[in-house]
Amino acid sequence: MTSRVDAESVSNEGHDYRAELYTLAPDPMVSPRPVLDEDPGLPETWWKEMTASLGALASVPPPADREGVREE
């Protein structure tokens, strides 16, 4: 399980930045890449918990006063 350790927000010349520091999950990684090339052999309960967690995350609306920006 990963938990947030610290967060810092900074404003500079009209731009807001936020950095968050998390602890490292103690379990081994499933894949070193974002794409699974083969079945990692995880139990069905793992997939169900991940699906539920992603659903809960997706249901949280973004703060109204923030705009996400991706690096291009």
All heavy atoms as TSV, in Angstrom:
chain	resi	resn	atom	element	x	y	z
A	1	MET	N	N	0.848	-1.175	0.000
A	1	MET	CA	C	0.000	0.000	0.000
A	1	MET	C	C	0.895	1.239	0.000
A	1	MET	O	O	1.915	1.289	0.666
A	1	MET	CB	C	-0.903	-0.012	1.219
A	1	MET	CG	C	-1.684	1.271	1.370
A	1	MET	SD	S	-2.802	1.242	2.774
A	1	MET	CE	C	-4.175	0.447	1.997
A	2	THR	N	N	0.509	2.240	-0.734
A	2	THR	CA	C	1.259	3.479	-0.800
A	2	THR	C	C	0.505	4.555	-0.040
A	2	THR	O	O	-0.704	4.653	-0.129
A	2	THR	CB	C	1.427	3.916	-2.270
A	2	THR	OG1	O	2.044	2.861	-2.996
A	2	THR	CG2	C	2.277	5.146	-2.374
A	3	SER	N	N	1.235	5.364	0.700
A	3	SER	CA	C	0.595	6.460	1.402
A	3	SER	C	C	1.401	7.733	1.193
A	3	SER	O	O	2.621	7.693	1.042
A	3	SER	CB	C	0.478	6.150	2.896
A	3	SER	OG	O	1.754	5.948	3.453
A	4	ARG	N	N	0.681	8.851	1.164
A	4	ARG	CA	C	1.356	10.129	0.946
A	4	ARG	C	C	2.083	10.540	2.211
A	4	ARG	O	O	1.550	10.495	3.297
A	4	ARG	CB	C	0.359	11.205	0.532
A	4	ARG	CG	C	1.068	12.475	0.075
A	4	ARG	CD	C	0.144	13.477	-0.517
A	4	ARG	NE	N	-0.433	14.222	0.588
A	4	ARG	CZ	C	-1.538	14.931	0.495
A	4	ARG	NH1	N	-2.204	14.969	-0.624
A	4	ARG	NH2	N	-2.006	15.581	1.516
A	5	VAL	N	N	3.323	10.944	2.054
A	5	VAL	CA	C	4.152	11.357	3.174
A	5	VAL	C	C	4.131	12.873	3.330
A	5	VAL	O	O	4.040	13.400	4.427
A	5	VAL	CB	C	5.611	10.882	2.976
A	5	VAL	CG1	C	6.511	11.395	4.079
A	5	VAL	CG2	C	5.657	9.370	2.899
A	6	ASP	N	N	4.196	13.586	2.213
A	6	ASP	CA	C	4.303	15.038	2.273
A	6	ASP	C	C	3.806	15.640	0.966
A	6	ASP	O	O	3.754	14.960	-0.054
A	6	ASP	CB	C	5.760	15.443	2.514
A	6	ASP	CG	C	5.914	16.873	2.998
A	6	ASP	OD1	O	4.897	17.519	3.328
A	6	ASP	OD2	O	7.058	17.350	3.065
A	7	ALA	N	N	3.446	16.898	1.006
A	7	ALA	CA	C	3.028	17.621	-0.194
A	7	ALA	C	C	3.478	19.070	-0.066
A	7	ALA	O	O	3.545	19.619	1.036
A	7	ALA	CB	C	1.521	17.558	-0.369
A	8	GLU	N	N	3.787	19.661	-1.188
A	8	GLU	CA	C	4.240	21.049	-1.212
A	8	GLU	C	C	3.595	21.746	-2.406
A	8	GLU	O	O	3.568	21.211	-3.512
A	8	GLU	CB	C	5.761	21.094	-1.343
A	8	GLU	CG	C	6.364	22.471	-1.306
A	8	GLU	CD	C	6.352	23.104	0.078
A	8	GLU	OE1	O	6.377	22.363	1.074
A	8	GLU	OE2	O	6.308	24.344	0.149
A	9	SER	N	N	3.064	22.943	-2.175
A	9	SER	CA	C	2.474	23.750	-3.242
A	9	SER	C	C	3.255	25.053	-3.357
A	9	SER	O	O	3.640	25.649	-2.342
A	9	SER	CB	C	1.010	24.055	-2.954
A	9	SER	OG	O	0.257	22.876	-2.949
A	10	VAL	N	N	3.502	25.482	-4.597
A	10	VAL	CA	C	4.262	26.705	-4.845
A	10	VAL	C	C	3.573	27.472	-5.965
A	10	VAL	O	O	3.104	26.881	-6.932
A	10	VAL	CB	C	5.717	26.373	-5.269
A	10	VAL	CG1	C	6.476	27.633	-5.617
A	10	VAL	CG2	C	6.429	25.594	-4.190
A	11	SER	N	N	3.522	28.789	-5.840
A	11	SER	CA	C	3.020	29.660	-6.899
A	11	SER	C	C	4.177	30.516	-7.401
A	11	SER	O	O	4.976	31.018	-6.607
A	11	SER	CB	C	1.904	30.567	-6.378
A	11	SER	OG	O	0.789	29.802	-6.031
A	12	ASN	N	N	4.246	30.646	-8.741
A	12	ASN	CA	C	5.331	31.424	-9.325
A	12	ASN	C	C	4.850	32.021	-10.633
A	12	ASN	O	O	4.470	31.288	-11.542
A	12	ASN	CB	C	6.558	30.542	-9.547
A	12	ASN	CG	C	7.759	31.320	-10.047
A	12	ASN	OD1	O	7.761	32.539	-10.037
A	12	ASN	ND2	N	8.784	30.605	-10.472
A	13	GLU	N	N	4.862	33.333	-10.731
A	13	GLU	CA	C	4.497	34.057	-11.943
A	13	GLU	C	C	3.146	33.609	-12.509
A	13	GLU	O	O	3.006	33.348	-13.699
A	13	GLU	CB	C	5.599	33.911	-12.995
A	13	GLU	CG	C	6.914	34.522	-12.564
A	13	GLU	CD	C	8.000	34.413	-13.613
A	13	GLU	OE1	O	7.685	34.056	-14.766
A	13	GLU	OE2	O	9.157	34.690	-13.281
A	14	GLY	N	N	2.163	33.464	-11.634
A	14	GLY	CA	C	0.822	33.111	-12.074
A	14	GLY	C	C	0.581	31.633	-12.304
A	14	GLY	O	O	-0.487	31.240	-12.739
A	15	HIS	N	N	1.566	30.801	-12.045
A	15	HIS	CA	C	1.424	29.357	-12.206
A	15	HIS	C	C	1.519	28.687	-10.842
A	15	HIS	O	O	2.320	29.078	-10.001
A	15	HIS	CB	C	2.510	28.788	-13.129
A	15	HIS	CG	C	2.458	29.338	-14.509
A	15	HIS	ND1	N	1.575	28.876	-15.455
A	15	HIS	CD2	C	3.168	30.330	-15.100
A	15	HIS	CE1	C	1.750	29.549	-16.578
A	15	HIS	NE2	N	2.709	30.445	-16.392
A	16	ASP	N	N	0.696	27.672	-10.640
A	16	ASP	CA	C	0.708	26.919	-9.393
A	16	ASP	C	C	1.273	25.527	-9.655
A	16	ASP	O	O	0.936	24.883	-10.644
A	16	ASP	CB	C	-0.700	26.795	-8.817
A	16	ASP	CG	C	-1.265	28.142	-8.407
A	16	ASP	OD1	O	-0.503	28.973	-7.901
A	16	ASP	OD2	O	-2.479	28.357	-8.594
A	17	TYR	N	N	2.125	25.083	-8.763
A	17	TYR	CA	C	2.741	23.758	-8.876
A	17	TYR	C	C	2.509	22.997	-7.579
A	17	TYR	O	O	2.481	23.579	-6.509
A	17	TYR	CB	C	4.257	23.878	-9.114
A	17	TYR	CG	C	4.594	24.691	-10.336
A	17	TYR	CD1	C	4.817	26.054	-10.248
A	17	TYR	CD2	C	4.675	24.086	-11.584
A	17	TYR	CE1	C	5.120	26.804	-11.379
A	17	TYR	CE2	C	4.986	24.822	-12.717
A	17	TYR	CZ	C	5.203	26.180	-12.602
A	17	TYR	OH	O	5.504	26.921	-13.719
A	18	ARG	N	N	2.349	21.695	-7.691
A	18	ARG	CA	C	2.184	20.866	-6.511
A	18	ARG	C	C	3.000	19.585	-6.693
A	18	ARG	O	O	2.937	18.946	-7.740
A	18	ARG	CB	C	0.715	20.508	-6.284
A	18	ARG	CG	C	0.493	19.659	-5.052
A	18	ARG	CD	C	-0.990	19.528	-4.737
A	18	ARG	NE	N	-1.213	18.661	-3.615
A	18	ARG	CZ	C	-1.202	19.035	-2.344
A	18	ARG	NH1	N	-0.960	20.301	-2.052
A	18	ARG	NH2	N	-1.434	18.189	-1.376
A	19	ALA	N	N	3.758	19.244	-5.681
A	19	ALA	CA	C	4.536	18.011	-5.682
A	19	ALA	C	C	4.094	17.182	-4.479
A	19	ALA	O	O	3.843	17.722	-3.405
A	19	ALA	CB	C	6.019	18.317	-5.588
A	20	GLU	N	N	3.989	15.894	-4.681
A	20	GLU	CA	C	3.592	14.996	-3.602
A	20	GLU	C	C	4.630	13.889	-3.477
A	20	GLU	O	O	5.098	13.345	-4.479
A	20	GLU	CB	C	2.210	14.409	-3.866
A	20	GLU	CG	C	1.137	15.474	-3.915
A	20	GLU	CD	C	-0.260	14.925	-4.145
A	20	GLU	OE1	O	-0.403	13.700	-4.344
A	20	GLU	OE2	O	-1.207	15.720	-4.128
A	21	LEU	N	N	4.988	13.568	-2.252
A	21	LEU	CA	C	5.955	12.522	-1.969
A	21	LEU	C	C	5.216	11.341	-1.353
A	21	LEU	O	O	4.444	11.510	-0.410
A	21	LEU	CB	C	7.014	13.038	-0.989
A	21	LEU	CG	C	8.059	12.032	-0.516
A	21	LEU	CD1	C	8.918	11.567	-1.693
A	21	LEU	CD2	C	8.916	12.643	0.577
A	22	TYR	N	N	5.428	10.167	-1.906
A	22	TYR	CA	C	4.761	8.955	-1.441
A	22	TYR	C	C	5.779	7.937	-0.956
A	22	TYR	O	O	6.922	7.925	-1.416
A	22	TYR	CB	C	3.940	8.315	-2.571
A	22	TYR	CG	C	2.723	9.106	-2.938
A	22	TYR	CD1	C	2.810	10.194	-3.803
A	22	TYR	CD2	C	1.486	8.773	-2.435
A	22	TYR	CE1	C	1.678	10.930	-4.133
A	22	TYR	CE2	C	0.355	9.499	-2.770
A	22	TYR	CZ	C	0.462	10.570	-3.617
A	22	TYR	OH	O	-0.644	11.297	-3.948
A	23	THR	N	N	5.340	7.071	-0.065
A	23	THR	CA	C	6.194	5.954	0.334
A	23	THR	C	C	6.160	4.905	-0.760
A	23	THR	O	O	5.194	4.811	-1.518
A	23	THR	CB	C	5.715	5.311	1.651
A	23	THR	OG1	O	4.378	4.847	1.475
A	23	THR	CG2	C	5.772	6.283	2.799
A	24	LEU	N	N	7.197	4.127	-0.837
A	24	LEU	CA	C	7.274	3.064	-1.824
A	24	LEU	C	C	6.456	1.866	-1.367
A	24	LEU	O	O	6.537	1.456	-0.208
A	24	LEU	CB	C	8.731	2.650	-2.027
A	24	LEU	CG	C	8.995	1.555	-3.049
A	24	LEU	CD1	C	8.566	2.010	-4.441
A	24	LEU	CD2	C	10.456	1.194	-3.048
A	25	ALA	N	N	5.674	1.312	-2.247
A	25	ALA	CA	C	4.881	0.122	-1.924
A	25	ALA	C	C	5.830	-1.034	-1.621
A	25	ALA	O	O	6.808	-1.244	-2.346
A	25	ALA	CB	C	3.965	-0.231	-3.085
A	26	PRO	N	N	5.556	-1.794	-0.564
A	26	PRO	CA	C	6.468	-2.871	-0.181
A	26	PRO	C	C	6.409	-4.100	-1.094
A	26	PRO	O	O	7.324	-4.904	-1.100
A	26	PRO	CB	C	6.004	-3.236	1.231
A	26	PRO	CG	C	4.551	-2.888	1.239
A	26	PRO	CD	C	4.442	-1.669	0.357
A	27	ASP	N	N	5.348	-4.237	-1.868
A	27	ASP	CA	C	5.204	-5.401	-2.737
A	27	ASP	C	C	6.054	-5.230	-3.996
A	27	ASP	O	O	6.317	-4.114	-4.427
A	27	ASP	CB	C	3.735	-5.582	-3.139
A	27	ASP	CG	C	2.843	-5.841	-1.941
A	27	ASP	OD1	O	3.312	-6.528	-1.016
A	27	ASP	OD2	O	1.715	-5.352	-1.923
A	28	PRO	N	N	6.469	-6.334	-4.599
A	28	PRO	CA	C	7.239	-6.216	-5.842
A	28	PRO	C	C	6.369	-5.644	-6.960
A	28	PRO	O	O	5.154	-5.812	-6.960
A	28	PRO	CB	C	7.654	-7.661	-6.151
A	28	PRO	CG	C	6.707	-8.517	-5.402
A	28	PRO	CD	C	6.253	-7.729	-4.208
A	29	MET	N	N	7.001	-4.951	-7.905
A	29	MET	CA	C	6.240	-4.367	-9.008
A	29	MET	C	C	5.713	-5.462	-9.937
A	29	MET	O	O	6.316	-6.528	-10.059
A	29	MET	CB	C	7.081	-3.356	-9.777
A	29	MET	CG	C	8.162	-3.957	-10.640
A	29	MET	SD	S	8.996	-2.729	-11.631
A	29	MET	CE	C	10.366	-2.338	-10.584
A	30	VAL	N	N	4.581	-5.166	-10.535
A	30	VAL	CA	C	3.967	-6.110	-11.462
A	30	VAL	C	C	4.700	-6.085	-12.792
A	30	VAL	O	O	4.915	-7.109	-13.419
A	30	VAL	CB	C	2.471	-5.768	-11.653
A	30	VAL	CG1	C	1.847	-6.622	-12.731
A	30	VAL	CG2	C	1.724	-5.920	-10.344
A	31	SER	N	N	5.087	-4.887	-13.225
A	31	SER	CA	C	5.782	-4.726	-14.495
A	31	SER	C	C	6.627	-3.461	-14.423
A	31	SER	O	O	6.177	-2.465	-13.860
A	31	SER	CB	C	4.771	-4.609	-15.638
A	31	SER	OG	O	5.422	-4.302	-16.849
A	32	PRO	N	N	7.811	-3.457	-14.987
A	32	PRO	CA	C	8.622	-2.243	-15.000
A	32	PRO	C	C	8.127	-1.226	-16.037
A	32	PRO	O	O	8.599	-0.107	-16.076
A	32	PRO	CB	C	10.025	-2.752	-15.356
A	32	PRO	CG	C	9.766	-3.990	-16.144
A	32	PRO	CD	C	8.518	-4.594	-15.562
A	33	ARG	N	N	7.166	-1.624	-16.846
A	33	ARG	CA	C	6.606	-0.746	-17.886
A	33	ARG	C	C	5.113	-0.575	-17.659
A	33	ARG	O	O	4.493	-1.390	-16.982
A	33	ARG	CB	C	6.852	-1.361	-19.272
A	33	ARG	CG	C	8.307	-1.617	-19.555
A	33	ARG	CD	C	8.597	-2.352	-20.864
A	33	ARG	NE	N	7.489	-3.073	-21.440
A	33	ARG	CZ	C	6.956	-2.792	-22.640
A	33	ARG	NH1	N	7.429	-1.829	-23.364
A	33	ARG	NH2	N	5.961	-3.493	-23.108
A	34	PRO	N	N	4.509	0.451	-18.245
A	34	PRO	CA	C	3.075	0.667	-18.047
A	34	PRO	C	C	2.180	-0.300	-18.824
A	34	PRO	O	O	0.975	-0.312	-18.642
A	34	PRO	CB	C	2.860	2.106	-18.529
A	34	PRO	CG	C	3.982	2.362	-19.469
A	34	PRO	CD	C	5.143	1.538	-18.978
A	35	VAL	N	N	2.768	-1.117	-19.683
A	35	VAL	CA	C	1.994	-2.073	-20.482
A	35	VAL	C	C	2.370	-3.487	-20.047
A	35	VAL	O	O	3.550	-3.817	-19.935
A	35	VAL	CB	C	2.301	-1.897	-21.996
A	35	VAL	CG1	C	1.594	-2.950	-22.820
A	35	VAL	CG2	C	1.924	-0.509	-22.452
A	36	LEU	N	N	1.358	-4.312	-19.785
A	36	LEU	CA	C	1.631	-5.710	-19.436
A	36	LEU	C	C	1.795	-6.523	-20.706
A	36	LEU	O	O	0.879	-6.620	-21.520
A	36	LEU	CB	C	0.476	-6.284	-18.594
A	36	LEU	CG	C	0.292	-5.676	-17.212
A	36	LEU	CD1	C	-0.930	-6.274	-16.536
A	36	LEU	CD2	C	1.525	-5.886	-16.366
A	37	ASP	N	N	2.977	-7.098	-20.889
A	37	ASP	CA	C	3.242	-7.931	-22.059
A	37	ASP	C	C	2.827	-9.380	-21.839
A	37	ASP	O	O	2.676	-10.135	-22.781
A	37	ASP	CB	C	4.727	-7.885	-22.418
A	37	ASP	CG	C	5.165	-6.499	-22.848
A	37	ASP	OD1	O	4.384	-5.810	-23.524
A	37	ASP	OD2	O	6.288	-6.105	-22.502
A	38	GLU	N	N	2.701	-9.752	-20.572
A	38	GLU	CA	C	2.301	-11.116	-20.239
A	38	GLU	C	C	1.499	-11.090	-18.943
A	38	GLU	O	O	1.548	-10.126	-18.189
A	38	GLU	CB	C	3.517	-12.022	-20.095
A	38	GLU	CG	C	4.529	-11.535	-19.078
A	38	GLU	CD	C	5.803	-12.358	-19.088
A	38	GLU	OE1	O	6.390	-12.531	-20.163
A	38	GLU	OE2	O	6.177	-12.816	-18.014
A	39	ASP	N	N	0.757	-12.138	-18.704
A	39	ASP	CA	C	-0.057	-12.250	-17.500
A	39	ASP	C	C	0.856	-12.271	-16.285
A	39	ASP	O	O	1.732	-13.125	-16.173
A	39	ASP	CB	C	-0.881	-13.539	-17.563
A	39	ASP	CG	C	-1.814	-13.699	-16.380
A	39	ASP	OD1	O	-1.742	-12.893	-15.427
A	39	ASP	OD2	O	-2.624	-14.640	-16.406
A	40	PRO	N	N	0.678	-11.316	-15.352
A	40	PRO	CA	C	1.560	-11.280	-14.187
A	40	PRO	C	C	1.207	-12.330	-13.126
A	40	PRO	O	O	1.914	-12.467	-12.132
A	40	PRO	CB	C	1.361	-9.865	-13.639
A	40	PRO	CG	C	-0.018	-9.511	-14.062
A	40	PRO	CD	C	-0.224	-10.188	-15.393
A	41	GLY	N	N	0.121	-13.066	-13.335
A	41	GLY	CA	C	-0.240	-14.131	-12.407
A	41	GLY	C	C	-0.813	-13.639	-11.090
A	41	GLY	O	O	-0.677	-14.310	-10.071
A	42	LEU	N	N	-1.438	-12.479	-11.113
A	42	LEU	CA	C	-2.041	-11.942	-9.891
A	42	LEU	C	C	-3.394	-12.601	-9.647
A	42	LEU	O	O	-4.106	-12.931	-10.589
A	42	LEU	CB	C	-2.218	-10.429	-10.011
A	42	LEU	CG	C	-0.906	-9.651	-10.151
A	42	LEU	CD1	C	-1.181	-8.226	-10.565
A	42	LEU	CD2	C	-0.124	-9.701	-8.855
A	43	PRO	N	N	-3.773	-12.750	-8.368
A	43	PRO	CA	C	-5.062	-13.369	-8.071
A	43	PRO	C	C	-6.224	-12.461	-8.495
A	43	PRO	O	O	-6.075	-11.238	-8.609
A	43	PRO	CB	C	-5.042	-13.554	-6.555
A	43	PRO	CG	C	-4.039	-12.591	-6.046
A	43	PRO	CD	C	-3.029	-12.403	-7.160
A	44	GLU	N	N	-7.368	-13.061	-8.721
A	44	GLU	CA	C	-8.568	-12.323	-9.137
A	44	GLU	C	C	-8.927	-11.224	-8.136
A	44	GLU	O	O	-9.394	-10.158	-8.521
A	44	GLU	CB	C	-9.735	-13.297	-9.313
A	44	GLU	CG	C	-10.960	-12.691	-9.952
A	44	GLU	CD	C	-10.735	-12.209	-11.385
A	44	GLU	OE1	O	-9.904	-12.788	-12.084
A	44	GLU	OE2	O	-11.394	-11.238	-11.784
A	45	THR	N	N	-8.691	-11.484	-6.850
A	45	THR	CA	C	-9.004	-10.464	-5.835
A	45	THR	C	C	-8.168	-9.205	-6.038
A	45	THR	O	O	-8.641	-8.100	-5.799
A	45	THR	CB	C	-8.763	-11.004	-4.409
A	45	THR	OG1	O	-7.421	-11.492	-4.310
A	45	THR	CG2	C	-9.734	-12.103	-4.060
A	46	TRP	N	N	-6.921	-9.354	-6.495
A	46	TRP	CA	C	-6.066	-8.193	-6.745
A	46	TRP	C	C	-6.697	-7.310	-7.819
A	46	TRP	O	O	-6.760	-6.099	-7.679
A	46	TRP	CB	C	-4.673	-8.649	-7.188
A	46	TRP	CG	C	-3.668	-7.535	-7.262
A	46	TRP	CD1	C	-2.807	-7.152	-6.292
A	46	TRP	CD2	C	-3.444	-6.647	-8.373
A	46	TRP	NE1	N	-2.045	-6.086	-6.727
A	46	TRP	CE2	C	-2.418	-5.756	-8.002
A	46	TRP	CE3	C	-4.016	-6.520	-9.643
A	46	TRP	CZ2	C	-1.945	-4.761	-8.850
A	46	TRP	CZ3	C	-3.548	-5.522	-10.489
A	46	TRP	CH2	C	-2.528	-4.657	-10.089
A	47	TRP	N	N	-7.139	-7.934	-8.913
A	47	TRP	CA	C	-7.755	-7.178	-10.016
A	47	TRP	C	C	-9.052	-6.512	-9.567
A	47	TRP	O	O	-9.323	-5.371	-9.936
A	47	TRP	CB	C	-7.999	-8.093	-11.213
A	47	TRP	CG	C	-6.719	-8.574	-11.829
A	47	TRP	CD1	C	-6.180	-9.826	-11.735
A	47	TRP	CD2	C	-5.799	-7.808	-12.607
A	47	TRP	NE1	N	-4.992	-9.882	-12.408
A	47	TRP	CE2	C	-4.724	-8.655	-12.958
A	47	TRP	CE3	C	-5.773	-6.491	-13.045
A	47	TRP	CZ2	C	-3.653	-8.225	-13.722
A	47	TRP	CZ3	C	-4.690	-6.064	-13.810
A	47	TRP	CH2	C	-3.656	-6.921	-14.140
A	48	LYS	N	N	-9.847	-7.203	-8.771
A	48	LYS	CA	C	-11.103	-6.614	-8.280
A	48	LYS	C	C	-10.833	-5.413	-7.386
A	48	LYS	O	O	-11.507	-4.387	-7.479
A	48	LYS	CB	C	-11.924	-7.667	-7.535
A	48	LYS	CG	C	-12.537	-8.692	-8.461
A	48	LYS	CD	C	-13.348	-9.721	-7.702
A	48	LYS	CE	C	-13.938	-10.732	-8.676
A	48	LYS	NZ	N	-14.706	-11.767	-7.991
A	49	GLU	N	N	-9.838	-5.527	-6.503
A	49	GLU	CA	C	-9.483	-4.404	-5.628
A	49	GLU	C	C	-8.940	-3.226	-6.432
A	49	GLU	O	O	-9.237	-2.067	-6.145
A	49	GLU	CB	C	-8.476	-4.845	-4.572
A	49	GLU	CG	C	-9.082	-5.761	-3.528
A	49	GLU	CD	C	-8.048	-6.296	-2.547
A	49	GLU	OE1	O	-6.863	-5.875	-2.603
A	49	GLU	OE2	O	-8.429	-7.154	-1.730
A	50	MET	N	N	-8.130	-3.518	-7.448
A	50	MET	CA	C	-7.606	-2.443	-8.279
A	50	MET	C	C	-8.733	-1.745	-9.034
A	50	MET	O	O	-8.784	-0.514	-9.108
A	50	MET	CB	C	-6.573	-2.953	-9.281
A	50	MET	CG	C	-5.945	-1.790	-10.064
A	50	MET	SD	S	-4.821	-2.289	-11.347
A	50	MET	CE	C	-5.944	-2.853	-12.593
A	51	THR	N	N	-9.655	-2.521	-9.583
A	51	THR	CA	C	-10.792	-1.934	-10.303
A	51	THR	C	C	-11.629	-1.058	-9.380
A	51	THR	O	O	-12.028	0.053	-9.758
A	51	THR	CB	C	-11.654	-3.047	-10.923
A	51	THR	OG1	O	-10.840	-3.799	-11.838
A	51	THR	CG2	C	-12.848	-2.485	-11.667
A	52	ALA	N	N	-11.871	-1.525	-8.158
A	52	ALA	CA	C	-12.646	-0.740	-7.194
A	52	ALA	C	C	-11.901	0.542	-6.814
A	52	ALA	O	O	-12.502	1.622	-6.717
A	52	ALA	CB	C	-12.935	-1.572	-5.949
A	53	SER	N	N	-10.587	0.448	-6.623
A	53	SER	CA	C	-9.787	1.625	-6.270
A	53	SER	C	C	-9.786	2.654	-7.389
A	53	SER	O	O	-9.918	3.856	-7.152
A	53	SER	CB	C	-8.352	1.215	-5.944
A	53	SER	OG	O	-8.315	0.406	-4.800
A	54	LEU	N	N	-9.632	2.193	-8.627
A	54	LEU	CA	C	-9.649	3.121	-9.766
A	54	LEU	C	C	-11.023	3.759	-9.933
A	54	LEU	O	O	-11.131	4.939	-10.279
A	54	LEU	CB	C	-9.229	2.400	-11.046
A	54	LEU	CG	C	-7.762	1.982	-11.108
A	54	LEU	CD1	C	-7.513	1.141	-12.357
A	54	LEU	CD2	C	-6.841	3.174	-11.056
A	55	GLY	N	N	-12.077	2.995	-9.679
A	55	GLY	CA	C	-13.424	3.556	-9.740
A	55	GLY	C	C	-13.635	4.625	-8.694
A	55	GLY	O	O	-14.236	5.676	-8.959
A	56	ALA	N	N	-13.139	4.376	-7.473
A	56	ALA	CA	C	-13.260	5.369	-6.408
A	56	ALA	C	C	-12.471	6.626	-6.749
A	56	ALA	O	O	-12.941	7.753	-6.545
A	56	ALA	CB	C	-12.778	4.779	-5.085
A	57	LEU	N	N	-11.286	6.455	-7.300
A	57	LEU	CA	C	-10.466	7.596	-7.695
A	57	LEU	C	C	-11.143	8.406	-8.804
A	57	LEU	O	O	-11.176	9.633	-8.765
A	57	LEU	CB	C	-9.098	7.104	-8.162
A	57	LEU	CG	C	-8.088	8.168	-8.566
A	57	LEU	CD1	C	-7.771	9.087	-7.407
A	57	LEU	CD2	C	-6.824	7.504	-9.073
A	58	ALA	N	N	-11.711	7.720	-9.775
A	58	ALA	CA	C	-12.369	8.402	-10.897
A	58	ALA	C	C	-13.616	9.162	-10.460
A	58	ALA	O	O	-14.024	10.117	-11.114
A	58	ALA	CB	C	-12.733	7.391	-11.979
A	59	SER	N	N	-14.214	8.755	-9.352
A	59	SER	CA	C	-15.449	9.411	-8.904
A	59	SER	C	C	-15.186	10.709	-8.148
A	59	SER	O	O	-16.112	11.465	-7.885
A	59	SER	CB	C	-16.260	8.460	-8.023
A	59	SER	OG	O	-15.615	8.266	-6.775
A	60	VAL	N	N	-13.939	10.992	-7.813
A	60	VAL	CA	C	-13.613	12.221	-7.087
A	60	VAL	C	C	-13.449	13.357	-8.091
A	60	VAL	O	O	-12.596	13.294	-8.966
A	60	VAL	CB	C	-12.312	12.052	-6.271
A	60	VAL	CG1	C	-11.942	13.359	-5.576
A	60	VAL	CG2	C	-12.450	10.918	-5.277
A	61	PRO	N	N	-14.275	14.395	-7.983
A	61	PRO	CA	C	-14.154	15.504	-8.934
A	61	PRO	C	C	-12.887	16.309	-8.662
A	61	PRO	O	O	-12.454	16.428	-7.511
A	61	PRO	CB	C	-15.409	16.347	-8.675
A	61	PRO	CG	C	-15.788	16.032	-7.273
A	61	PRO	CD	C	-15.348	14.626	-7.016
A	62	PRO	N	N	-12.275	16.855	-9.707
A	62	PRO	CA	C	-11.087	17.688	-9.490
A	62	PRO	C	C	-11.494	18.983	-8.796
A	62	PRO	O	O	-12.643	19.424	-8.910
A	62	PRO	CB	C	-10.575	17.950	-10.903
A	62	PRO	CG	C	-11.768	17.777	-11.777
A	62	PRO	CD	C	-12.637	16.755	-11.106
A	63	PRO	N	N	-10.571	19.597	-8.075
A	63	PRO	CA	C	-10.890	20.886	-7.453
A	63	PRO	C	C	-11.302	21.891	-8.523
A	63	PRO	O	O	-10.699	21.948	-9.597
A	63	PRO	CB	C	-9.578	21.302	-6.785
A	63	PRO	CG	C	-8.800	20.029	-6.635
A	63	PRO	CD	C	-9.214	19.152	-7.772
A	64	ALA	N	N	-12.333	22.674	-8.231
A	64	ALA	CA	C	-12.863	23.625	-9.218
A	64	ALA	C	C	-11.871	24.723	-9.555
A	64	ALA	O	O	-11.923	25.307	-10.630
A	64	ALA	CB	C	-14.166	24.237	-8.698
A	65	ASP	N	N	-10.949	25.011	-8.649
A	65	ASP	CA	C	-10.017	26.126	-8.867
A	65	ASP	C	C	-8.679	25.677	-9.459
A	65	ASP	O	O	-7.742	26.443	-9.522
A	65	ASP	CB	C	-9.779	26.863	-7.564
A	65	ASP	CG	C	-9.125	25.987	-6.509
A	65	ASP	OD1	O	-9.213	24.745	-6.609
A	65	ASP	OD2	O	-8.515	26.550	-5.575
A	66	ARG	N	N	-8.599	24.423	-9.948
A	66	ARG	CA	C	-7.335	23.944	-10.519
A	66	ARG	C	C	-7.556	23.408	-11.919
A	66	ARG	O	O	-8.580	22.851	-12.229
A	66	ARG	CB	C	-6.749	22.842	-9.663
A	66	ARG	CG	C	-6.288	23.346	-8.328
A	66	ARG	CD	C	-5.440	22.338	-7.671
A	66	ARG	NE	N	-5.043	22.862	-6.376
A	66	ARG	CZ	C	-4.115	22.343	-5.644
A	66	ARG	NH1	N	-3.481	21.285	-6.061
A	66	ARG	NH2	N	-3.810	22.874	-4.491
A	67	GLU	N	N	-6.543	23.577	-12.739
A	67	GLU	CA	C	-6.573	23.062	-14.093
A	67	GLU	C	C	-5.364	22.161	-14.291
A	67	GLU	O	O	-4.234	22.574	-14.016
A	67	GLU	CB	C	-6.529	24.219	-15.094
A	67	GLU	CG	C	-6.503	23.783	-16.525
A	67	GLU	CD	C	-6.390	24.957	-17.482
A	67	GLU	OE1	O	-6.615	26.099	-17.077
A	67	GLU	OE2	O	-6.084	24.703	-18.658
A	68	GLY	N	N	-5.601	20.942	-14.734
A	68	GLY	CA	C	-4.492	20.035	-14.993
A	68	GLY	C	C	-3.772	20.412	-16.271
A	68	GLY	O	O	-4.397	20.774	-17.263
A	69	VAL	N	N	-2.452	20.354	-16.254
A	69	VAL	CA	C	-1.649	20.677	-17.415
A	69	VAL	C	C	-0.673	19.536	-17.643
A	69	VAL	O	O	-0.005	19.093	-16.721
A	69	VAL	CB	C	-0.874	22.002	-17.211
A	69	VAL	CG1	C	0.002	22.309	-18.419
A	69	VAL	CG2	C	-1.832	23.136	-16.925
A	70	ARG	N	N	-0.600	19.060	-18.870
A	70	ARG	CA	C	0.345	18.003	-19.199
A	70	ARG	C	C	1.543	18.599	-19.921
A	70	ARG	O	O	1.407	19.517	-20.725
A	70	ARG	CB	C	-0.313	16.957	-20.091
A	70	ARG	CG	C	-1.434	16.231	-19.425
A	70	ARG	CD	C	-1.822	15.023	-20.265
A	70	ARG	NE	N	-2.957	14.361	-19.698
A	70	ARG	CZ	C	-2.900	13.423	-18.745
A	70	ARG	NH1	N	-1.751	13.092	-18.241
A	70	ARG	NH2	N	-3.990	12.857	-18.288
A	71	GLU	N	N	2.706	18.044	-19.633
A	71	GLU	CA	C	3.914	18.486	-20.313
A	71	GLU	C	C	3.839	18.026	-21.767
A	71	GLU	O	O	3.483	16.890	-22.045
A	71	GLU	CB	C	5.126	17.865	-19.642
A	71	GLU	CG	C	6.427	18.385	-20.171
A	71	GLU	CD	C	7.611	17.835	-19.396
A	71	GLU	OE1	O	7.455	17.430	-18.244
A	71	GLU	OE2	O	8.684	17.809	-19.986
A	72	GLU	N	N	4.152	18.900	-22.678
A	72	GLU	CA	C	4.075	18.552	-24.110
A	72	GLU	C	C	5.446	18.482	-24.720
A	72	GLU	O	O	6.363	19.051	-24.328
A	72	GLU	CB	C	3.234	19.580	-24.847
A	72	GLU	CG	C	1.802	19.534	-24.376
A	72	GLU	CD	C	0.925	20.507	-25.137
A	72	GLU	OE1	O	1.184	20.768	-26.316
A	72	GLU	OE2	O	-0.025	21.005	-24.526
